[in-house]
Amino acid sequence: MNPLSAARADWEAATTPYPLSHKQSYGKMIEDPFRKYGSAIAWLEWQDDCHIKKLETLKPRGGGATCLLLFLKGLAVKHGIRIIGNPIVYPPTCPLAAESPLSQEGLENLYSKCGYSVGRGGDGFPYVRYPDVPWVNERPSA
């Protein structure tokens, strides 16, 4: 098993499925494949890296998102993988998270306080990554 597959297996062992359905702007219903860790949920994609697609809390300002981000960092250290993402504020998918969403600055600060590198690509688009090491094959930052 390669390091990314092992990290994904650990993630799936420590979380439970928490799929959320919502309607697209054009009316089609879709289901986002979130998984629950403590009082937060995340949709991760596992390809070349662990990509955080979406992250939401089920108890706003309750520390759940922090715990989830720290758990992911632990997986990165244990398995030698990279975690990447684009921290963009969006309307929460989960109604429990909609009570008190973070601002863009607050979201970026959350990642930074959890030890993730936060920056902006050449196009101004925000990114996060952990660990902050050079990209293999000169891969772009965002």
N, C-alpha and C positions, 0 to 999 in steps of 0.2 A: 504494500500500500504506500503510495507516495505521500509526502507531507501534507499536501492540500486535502487529499482524501481522508487522511487520519484526523486532521483538524475538523473537517466537516462531520465525520463520524462522532467526534467528541461533542460538537455543537448539537447534533441531533439527539445524542444521548442525554444531554443536559437540558433540553428544551422540549416543548410540546407543540404540536401543530396548532395554529391559531389563524386559519384562513379567514380573510375578510372580503366580503362581496360588496361591490359598489357599482353605481351606474356611471358609465362614461358620458362625456358631454353630448355624444351623439346617440345616447340611449341604450347602448349595449351593456349588459351586466358582465362584469369580470370578477375574478377572484384573485386576490393578491396572496401569495404563499408565505404569510408571516409565520414566525414561530415565537412562542412565549418563553421568556427567561425572567423569572421573578415577576415583577410588576411592570415589565416592558416587553415590547414585541419588536421583532426585526424581520425584514425581508432581505436575505443575503443571497448573492449569486456566487457560485464557486466555479471559476473558470481558471484563469492563470493566477488569480489572487482571490481573496475573500473580498467581495465588493458589497458594501452596505448600500442597498438600494433605497430602503426606507427604515426609519426607526421611530417608534412612538412609545409613549409612556401610557400606562393604564391608570396611574395615579399622579397627575401633574405635580411637579415639584416634590415628589416623594423619594427620589433617589434611584428609581428603577432604571432609568436610562444610563446613569452613571455606573451602576452595577453591571449592566449589560456590556457597556463599552470596556470596562475593566476585565470582564470575563473574556471578551474577544482578544484583548491585549495578551492575556494569559495564554490563549490558544496560539497566538502569533509567536510568542516566545517559546512555548513548548515544542511547536512543530516547525519553527523557522519559516513561517509564511508572512506575507504582507497583507495588510488590510487597507483598502482604499475606499473612497466614497466622495460624493459631492454633497456637502451639507447645504441643502436648500430648504428653506421653510416652505411648507405646502399645507393645504388644508388636511388635517388628520383624517385617516380612513376610519379609525376607531372612534365612536362617539364619546367614549370615556376620555380620550385624549383631547377632545375639542374644547374643554373648559378653559384651558390656560396655555395656549401654545407659546413657544419661545419666539423671540424676535430673531432675525438673521444674526445679529451680533451675539445674542444669547446662545444660539445654537453653536456658533463657531467657538465661543468661550467654553461651552460644555466640552467639546472635543479637546480643546487645548488643555483644560484643567485635568482631563483624563490622560494626558500625555501624548496625544496625537499631534502630528505636525499639521498645521492648518496654513493654507496659502491660497494664492490665486494664480491661475494659469495666465498665459499671455493674453487671452481673450477676456480676462477679468473674472472668469468663472471660478468659484471657490472649490477647493479640494481638501481632503484630509487623507492622511496615510500614517500607518504605523507598521514597522518602525521607519524612521526617517533615514533610509539608506539609499544609495544610488540605484537607479533603475537598471535592470538587466537589459541589454540590447538598446540602450538609449531610448527607452520608452518615455513618452511625454508624461508630465506631472498631473494631468487632469483626466 
